[in-house]
Amino acid sequence: MGRFDQAQDVMQDTVNNLVSYSRDHQGIVLGATAVAVIGSLFVVGVSRTDKRKPGTRDLGGGSIKKAHIKQEYDDYSKAYGKEAGDGILDRTKTTELVNTFYNLVTDIYEWGWGQSFHFSPLLPGKTPAASEAAHEGRLAALLRLKPGMKCLDVGCGVGGPMRTIASTSGANVTGITINDYQVQRASYHNDKLGVGSLCEAIEGNFLNMPFPEASFDGAYAIEATCHADKLQDAYAEVYRVLKPGCYFASYEWVSTTKYDPKNRDHVRVMDEINYGNGLPEMRTYKEAEQAGKDCGFKLVLSYDVATASPVCGPWYGRLAKIPISFNRAMVNFFAALHLCPKGVKDVHDMLINVATSLVAGGETGIFTPMHLLVFQKPEANGKGH
């Protein structure tokens, strides 16, 4: 890492720490943060694909050219209906819209959340990072992964869970994502963290994967297959590439039994969650269970991790503590000075708004992003382990 890169990372860490501290001490920290932000403008930058974490002034649109970000965001927004429950109007464009969505949000996700694009219950006495790792590590245990095994990450993002699962199990993990910019970011992190020998990210559609039949010893999806137009299509492709007798585990975004489709507030919250997260629709956990069974899987386990433990903090707790006003002011500041591309502010506003909807979904109990499903592909003789 060069000295300019180091200087920029130090400056960005300072800003990030001040943002966190500002939740409780906003009056004290604003002046210092302004100095840090302005100072960061004078640090020589590097490519966004060659940085540990995007800085505020690095926020962009993934593989979308800067001049086109605003138009791509507008097109994405128009793809969703305005009436209650509409979702994506032309479902044949779902995959294309999901790719656009992740081009638009990946930098902001890394900047404001981290390398693991998912939620986790907060374990007592543990940090959010430790809770996140435990949430990921649970899957390695459920899949019975061992050194030398080959595992598939379905919708790997920038590879945060992949690196945890490969490191804790010793298995080789191949991640697939529709978004080429995420492949670049995942590959950078894999090399930077020294896990490139166990982790690989490739660009591809998890509805039509470039792998031979029965080529993986395990597979998992973390809040990813919710993007599929038809969930059964995603599960069927996982079934195809999984070896007989092996397991597939998924944390699914679903509505719970508390969701009332006749309740306008419930419907509004779900519509906002779908729009702000690139989902075609919101399914029930029963529909997800059936999708796996219809592909030939045996359902081994099904429960909502969000409500499983009476001692864990809520999955949306970290989201609720994000200093929304401060973050919005940061992005608005850079947008006003034309230091981030036109359209980035719109994307950030969309994510800030959906954060409120996600918290509402969690507090009312009508939505969970972590209904755990574990399936097994039957042995060739029709029996499981």
N, C-alpha and C positions, 0 to 999 in steps of 0.2 A: 504494500500500500504506500503510495507516494505521500509526501508531506502535505500537499494540498488536499488530497483525499482525507488524510488524517485530520487536518484542520477543519474540514467541512463536517466530518463525522462528529468531532468534538463539539463544534458549534451546534449541530443538530441535536446532539444529546443534551446540551444545555437548554435548548428550546423545549425539548420534550420533557425534561425534568421540571422546568418552570411551568409548563402547561399542567403537569400533574399536581405540582405544589399549589397552583393557582386555584384549585378547587376550594381550598380552605383559606387561602391568603391572597385573594385577587387584588386587594388594594395595595399590597406590598409588592407584588410581583410584576405588575403590568409595565412599570417603567423599565425594569431590568430586562424583561422579555423584549420590549421594543428595541433596546440596545442590541440584544442578541440577534434579533431578526434582521435588523438593518445591517449589523456586522456580517451576517451570513451572505448578504448580497455581494459582498466584495471578495468572497472566497471563490477561487477558480473552481468551476464545476467539472464533473465528469459525466460520462454517459449514464442515463438512468438504469441501464441494464448492467452497469458495472459498479453499483453502489450497494453497500450493505442494506440501506434503507433510503427510500426517496425522501428528500427534504421538502419543505413546503414549496420552495421555488422550483422543485423538480416535478411537481405534479403535472401529469399529462394524460394522454389517452391511449396508452399502450402502443399498439402498432398503428393506430390512427394518426395520420399527419395532423400536426397542431392546427392547421388552418381548417380542418374538417371536423374537429371535435364538437363544436356547437351544432353543426348540421346533423351529425350522427346522433347526438343526444336528442335533438328535436324529432328525428325519425323514430328513435326508440320509443319516445313518449307517445307518439301518434299511433304506434302499433297496439297500444292498449285501449280497450273500449272505455267509454265514459260512464256507461250504465253499471249499476250494481251487479257484480258477479261476472262481468264480461271477460276479464283477463285478456290474453293475446287474441286479437281478432282473426288473424290468419295463422292458424296453428302450423301450417307448412313452413313458416318462417321462424319457428321456435329456435332451432339450432343457430341460425344466423343471428337472431336477436341476443341469444345467450353469449355468443362470441363478442358481439358489440358491447354488451353489458360489461363483460370482464375487461375489455379494452378500456372502457370508461372508468371502471372502479378499482382496478388492481393497485395502482399507485396510491390511491387514497386509503384502501384497505391496509396496505403495508405501512403507510405513514401513520395512520390513526389507530391501528389494531395490532398488527404484527404479521408474522409469516404463516400463521395457522388461521385460515378463514372459517372459523367455526366458534360455537359457544360451548361453555363447560360449566357444570355446577361448581361452586366454590367450596373446596374441602376445608373443614375446620382447621384453623391454624396454618393454612397453606396459602401461598401467593397465587394470584391468577395464573401465572406461568406454570407453577407446579400442578395446579388443578387441570390446566390445559393438557399437560404432558400425561397426567394420569388418565384423562379422558381418552387420549389417543392410545396409550399403552394397554388399556382394557381390551382393545381390539386385537392386539398382538396375542394376548392370552386366549381370547375366545377362538381365534383362528388356529391356535396351537402351532404358531410359527417357531421354527428352529433354524439354526445356522445352516446355510446351504439351500434352504427352500426358496422358491420364487413366488413372490406375492404381487398382486395387482392393486394399485390405488386408482379407483374409478373417479375421475374428476379431481386431479391432484392439486390444482391451484399452483402456488409457488413452492409447494413441497414441504411445508412445516410438519404435518403429520407423518409424511413419508420418512423424514429424517429421524423422527422420534421412534417410529415403529421399526425401522431398519436397525437403528442403533441399539434398541433394547432387546430385539430378538435375534439379531445377527442374520436375518433373512435378507435376500436381495429383493428390493422393491422397485417395480417399474410403475411410474405414474403416467396417466394419459389425461390430457386436457385439450379442449377444442381451441384454446387460445395460444398462439405462437409466442406472444409477449410473456405469458406466464411460463412457458418452457424456458425462455431466456433467463428469467428471474430465478426459476427453480435450479437451473443448471449452474448459475452463478453461486447461489447459496450452497449447493451441494459441494462444489469445488472449494469454496471459501471455508466451509466447515469441515472439510476433509472426509466427507462421506460419499464421494463420487464412486468409490469402488462398490458400494452397496445400493446406491440410488441412481435412478435414471428417469428423466422426464421426456416424454415424446408428445408431439402434436398429433391429435387424432380425435375422432368422434366416438364416444363410448357406445354409440348405437350401431357402430360398424367398425369394430377394432381390427387392426392389422396383425392379429396374433393367430397362430394355429389353434385348432381345437385341443382342449385338455392340456394346456401349456402352463397353468399356474397351480401352485399348491394351496393357495388361499387368495381371497380378494376382499376388499372393503371399500365402502364409500362413506365419506363424512359430509353430510349435508350437500350432496352433489347430484344424486339421481332425481332430486326434486325438480331439476331443470328439464328433464326429459318430457317431450310432448306426451308420450305414452310410457308409463313406468314399466309395463310388461316388456316393452321392447328393450329397455336398458337391462332389466334382469335377465332376459333371454340371452343377450349377448354375453353377460357375465357367466351364465350357465354354460354357454358354448365353450368358453376358454378355460373353464375350471376343470381340474382333474376329478374323476369320479371319487366320491368319498370325502371330498374337501369342502371347506366352509366359505360362506360369503356373509359378511356382517355389514350392516348399514345403519347409520343414524339418519332417520328420515324426518323431513319437515312435514308435519301433518296437523290437521285439526283434531281436537280431542272430543270426548263425549260431551263436554260442556258447551261446545259450539252449537249455536242455534241459528240455522239458515234463515229464520224468520225475524231474527233480531237485527235491525238495521245497523246498529253499532258494531255488532259482530261481523257482519258482511263488509262494512266499511274498513274495519281493521284488517281483515283478510285481503281485501282488494289492495290496500296500501302496502301490505307485506309482499304480495305478489309483484306489484309494479316496482317497488323499490329494491327487489332482489332478483329480477329476471326470471320469475316463475310463470309458467303458462296457466297454472291453477293450483288450488290447495286440495290435497287428497286427505282422506281419512286413513288411520292406521289399518283399519280393516281392509280397505282397498289395496294398501301396500302389501299386506299379508297375502291377499288373494292373487296379486300380480306375481308374486314369487311362486306360489303353488301352481298357478296356471302354466308356468314355465317348466315345471317338473321338480322344483325344489321341495325338500322336506323342511317345514318350519320347525326350528329347534327352540327358538327363544323369541319372545316378544314382550317388551315392557317399556314404559316411558322413564328414561333415566332422570328426567327433570323432577319427577315426583317420587323416585324410588327410595331416596334416603331422607329421613326426617331431620337430619343434622346438617346437611349441606346448604349453603347459601344458594339463592336463585340464580339460574343461568343468565338472567338478564341484569343481574346486579352490577356488573362491570359496565354494561351499556348505559344503565341509568345514571352512572357517576361521571360519564363523559362530560367535560365542561363545554356544553354545546355552544353557548354564547361566545366563549373565548375562541373555540375552534373556528366558528363562523367568522369572527372578527379577523382571525389570522388569514383565512382564505380570502375574505373580502379585501383585506389590506393589499395582498399580492395581486389580486385581480384589478383593483383600482389603479395600481401602478403598472399594469400590463406586464407583470412578471410571471404570470402563468397564462396558458392559452385560453382564449375565449371559449366558454362552455364548461370549464373545470368548476367554476363556481356553481353552475346549474347542477352538475353531477353531485357536488358536495352537499348542496341544499337538499337534493333528493335523498341522499343517505342520512342526513341529519333528521329529515322528516320521518323517514321510515324507522329510524331508531326509536322514536316516540311510539310508533305503531307496534313495534316488536315488544317494547316494554308493556304496552297495554295488553297485547296478546298473552304475555307471560303472567301479568298480574291477575287477569281475569281467568286464566287457566284454559282459554279456548284454543291455544296454539302451543305446540312444542317443536323445537328444532332437533330433538334428540330421541325420537322413539326408536329404540334399538330393536332391529330385526336380525336374527341369525338364521341363515338357511344352510342346508347341506345338500350337495348334489349326490344322489344315491350312487352306491357302488354299481359296477357293471352287472352284478347279480341282483340288483334291486334293493340291497340292504345297505344300511348306514353303518357307521363305526359302532 
